[in-house]
Amino acid sequence: MIIGLVTAVAASVCYGTGSVLQAVGSRKSARKEAATASGTGTTQHGGPSLSSTAKAAVTWEFMVGTVLDFVGFALGALAARMLPLFLSQTVISANLIVTALLSIKLLGIRLNRKEWLSIGVVCSALVLLATAAGHEGNGDAARSTHWWLLIISCVLMGGGWIAVHFLGSRAAILAGLLSGLGFGAIGVGVRILDGIDPFDLTALISDPALYAILISGGVGMYLHTVALQIGSVNGATAALVVGETVLPGIIGVLWLGDASREGFAWMAVLGFLLAVAGAVAVAWFGEPDAHSAAPTEPKAPEPTAVG
């Protein structure tokens, strides 16, 4: 349990730091696009184009952030196999705290009193969850569950790409939420993945859950990048937190055998709800990012005209 918690916390730090660095790279790229008055930076609906997102991805800040994301992914996958999903995903989702604190230094964002209170609520919720967590399930699931995970991942990620394309600059929170669902699908997929223990390459590559992980990870990363380009870094991360926490936690309890300590179920439910509510509150009470608003201001009338 202790090793699993330390691993999840380390994953959280990597993800949080990575998100802020990616936001710095995205904003830097957006400012360059705006300065050159390039017409290729946005789609006709006001959202970032694929070329704009690709340019953001090659800034050094974004690349370092992506490396940290991969390290966080590896640590998070390990934590998902050692802890109940409602605990591991919630601890990892506490990267919102890291994101908020680093945003002060790197993005010049000031946290107000309500945001600090919300962060305190998240920290308290994590203590409750750690106290209440019992054993993790064995990860046994029917083969149909593996296929359903792949199908749902394809639908969600494909729908997310379409939504971002047509909603444009209005899709920041939706992109963050869907990227969170993608990362949550990774947690579920890692738990049920065949061929891990004992290692069996044939079973691994023939498992639909593996491809659900790859699709959810790749498209989820793209949607998270888009959310950082067009929205508040804290808001996008909070939406991601909700997506990667709620659904995997419920699936872990209902279908994968995750459980709380005997007599502590109420504490687990309370901690879970407080963690999600605190994450949402950080986004709700947060001040808009001036850095993200500036590059998109010239394009503001365009989405309105389309709507």
Summary of the structure (lengths in Angstrom):
residues: 307
radius of gyration: 19.0
end to end distance: 50.5
largest distance: 61.7
contacts: 1196
relative contact order: 0.18
helix: 79%
strand: 1%
